[in-house]
Structure formats: structure tokens, C-alpha cells
Amino acid sequence: MNAFTNAVSALALSSAATAQYALPAKDVPYIGGNVFRHNDPAVASYPFSYTPPFEPEQYGGYYYWSVNNETVSGSNFTGYGAKEGYLLPSGATGKYPFFQVSEGHPKAINSSKLFATCAPSAGQCEGKFQKILHIVFENEVYQWTVGQAYWKLLATRGKLLTRSYAITHPSLPNYAALVAGDFFGMAHEDFYNVNATSIYDLLEAKNVSYGTYAEWYNPIATHRGPNDCNNYVTNGPIDNTNPDWWSQVYRRLDVPALLFSSYTSKYERCSKIYGANNTFADDVMSHTLPEYSFYVPDMLHNAHDPTSDSNYFNQPNTGGQWLNSFLDLYLPHLEAQGTLVVATFDEATWWNDDDSDPNNDNHIATILFGAGVTPNTTDDSYITLYGMLRGAIQNFGLGSLGRNDTNATNGNLFNLVDSSNAHKKAKLGGGDQGDE
């Protein structure tokens, strides 16, 4: 028997419609804050939400999920309440069981360089970029995005990738795909924890620094330390005064690192997720931004929600306005540090949240800025979120995760930027590369 067969044969299979395998409490990894026993008074009034990641028969053991209903995460509502005369937004409170998604045959990382990092014509055999910064926006189809005024302006400031594609629907599995080369079969959004390797394992093996900066995120103090993972599903104030689309500004599912129990089970990794509001500017200006990082905008800044004086159709502009301001503040400093900024979307949906009508093939907008990028240019090379992962792996010579990062048909971010002017040294201010 293989490891998967041994593991699942010891667990009772329940009704395929509601459960796959029971996850014993002793096997629930410690994952930081906002995790409770099911009957904890802190979440006693929260309704129980139970959405399995996928139907068990779909993958026949290639992926499988287990659940522990006694260990739950609670969402959080910190905005207006009924006592002030406002209704609580749907889903503002709730508790979610601990779902763990795993591979039937776990993939091991390969830390040997699998992809050539040479550009023979340029004679360059090093990574093209000193740093890569990802910024992920929400839910907009390509045609809708590039038709908006602020995104048209953004396209003139960078290189627009005209054939860029997300992997699946809904949002959450695309975030997993971007850092792990797979979406592990997930077809829904709940408190899911993927027990698998990710780019963070490769980065650590090569001593490449990394970090995540999330707006409205605050680390939580636990017995493991003062900056532990905070697993609130939603958090922060309300982003809108219009009750038709108000919501909390922060979402756990937008933070790729938090989706992996293989990440959150280690305090040292958790301590590298920061509240962007308090840390990002200082790290950019002091040249201590890590070599590989994510910036996670909030629900207004990521184009998910419209502003109060706007309508739903114009929500892409809320993200476009914010990104233009972000680049005004930081792009000169980031470019001087040899940083490639990758602004992309997690999935493609239309203004009515329909991801299939018209058939959009998950076509998303991606714009590159900074090191190696010629402004006001386009590239029609085909690339998916997997190809963006592959590009980062190749740039830093990380090896492979053994998943879709090895599939050349997904495109390669590394090939879409000119090497002749990408590898720059810092010119603005002092400091060195990001610390661990």
C-alpha cells in the first residue's frame, strides 16, 4: 500500500454527499489564531457553514479531503451592527470546519535547477529580476478591465499581456494555483487548508527571502510568538455605505500563504505575513522588501467592490485608481531595486458575476511594471497563472514543485521581459535585499 492508501484506509468513509474522511483532532495542524473548538463561547452564536471542497468521487484518490468538525475557524464582523440600525451583511459571521485537502501521491520538491536561466542572445545566465512583487486583483474579465479608463492608463505605464488566463473558478483555488502549481480540485470557498508543498518550500531551500503584505491584516499573538498567523476568514471595517454590496475589506482567501496548512503550521513562516498598512512603505523605502513577495489589496482596492458613489459596473475602476496611486508612490523605488511588479487578476467574471456568459475562457488582464519592462507595450504570448509561477521559479533558480510549473504549455513569465535592462542595482536610498 502507498502512503495515501494507508492513511485513508484507517479512516471511516461517510456519506459521499456530505463527508469524505474524518480528520482526527490529533492530526489537525496548529495554524495560529482564530481557531476554536466547535463549542467555544467565542463562536457560540455563529451559524455553522459546511461546504466541502469537491465531491469525493470526482478525483478518485488523486486529491482527497478530510474534515474535523470540532475544530472551527470563525469569521469576524467589526463594522456596523443591528443595534446601529444596519443589517449584518450575509456571511459576516459564521464558523467553518477545518477542511484539509491533500494529494493522494504527495509531490516532493526538486531543488535542482530544471529550467535554464540563461538568455543566450544576451549572454545572461542569472535571474532577470532581483525581486518579484505580485499584486492580485479580483474577478474581472479582460475586456471589461481594459475598457475602463484607469486600466487604459495603467496599460500605458507597463506591458499589457493580452492573452493571460486564470485556471478555474471561483477565486480561492486560483490563489492556490499561483503559488503551488495546482488548484487541488477545490471548487468552492470555505475554510480550506491545503497540505501540500508550495513555492515557499522552494524559496526556503534556496535561501530566497519572501513575505506577504496584506491590507487590514494584523498578526496575532499566540503561545508560538507575537506575530502568528491570523486566520480570520473576514476582518476589518465595512468598505461601503451601500447595503447592496457592502462587505468587510479583508478576506483570508486572498492571502495565498494562509491557504496552506504546510505554511501556517510553522511559526517562522507565519511571521512573514505583515499588515501592509504598517510595513510595506518602510520596507520599500529601506530596500528591505523580500525578493519574492505578495501585496494583497483590500476589497475596494482589488476591484472586487465598487465605491459608495459608484455602481457595480464601474468596480474595476476602484482597483485601477488605487494601482495608479500605488505606482506613483512606489514604482521608481521598486524599479531601482530590480523589481518586476506583476499585476494580475485571480479569475474572470462579468459585472453580473457570471463567469461563463459570454464564454470568456477565464481571460484576465495582466500588466507588468518595473524592471525589464518597456512602458506602453503589449505581448500576445499565451500565459496562465501557472506560467507566472514557472517564471518566478526559473528566475530564482528554485527547481520544481513537480506540478503544472513544469508544463511549458502554460507559458513563462520569465520569457516575457527583456533581460538587457532588468537586472538593476538599487539607486534610490540605501539598504540591501530583503531579510529573512
Secondary structure, 3 states (H helix, E strand, C coil): CCHHHHHHHCCCECCCCCCCEECCHHHCCCCCECEEECCCHHHCCCCECCCCCCCHHHCCCCEEEEEEEEEEEECCCCCCCHHHCCCCCCCCCCEEEEEEEEECCCCCCECCCCCCCCECCCCECCCCCCEEEEEEECCECHHHHHCCHHHHHHHHHCEEEEEEECCCCCHHHHHHHHHHCCCCCCCCCCCEEEECCCHHHHHHHCCCCEEEEECCCCCEEECCEEEECECCCEEEEECCCCCCCCCEEEEHHHCHHHHEHHHHCCHHHHCCEEEHHHHHHHHHHCCCCCCEEEEECCCCCCCCCCCCCCCHHHHHHHHHHHHHHHHHHHHHHHHHCCEEEEEEECCCECCCCCCCCCCCCCEEEEEEEECCCCCCEEEEEEEEHHHHHHHHHHHCCCCECCCHHHCHHHCCHHHHCCCCCCCCCCCCCCCCCCCC
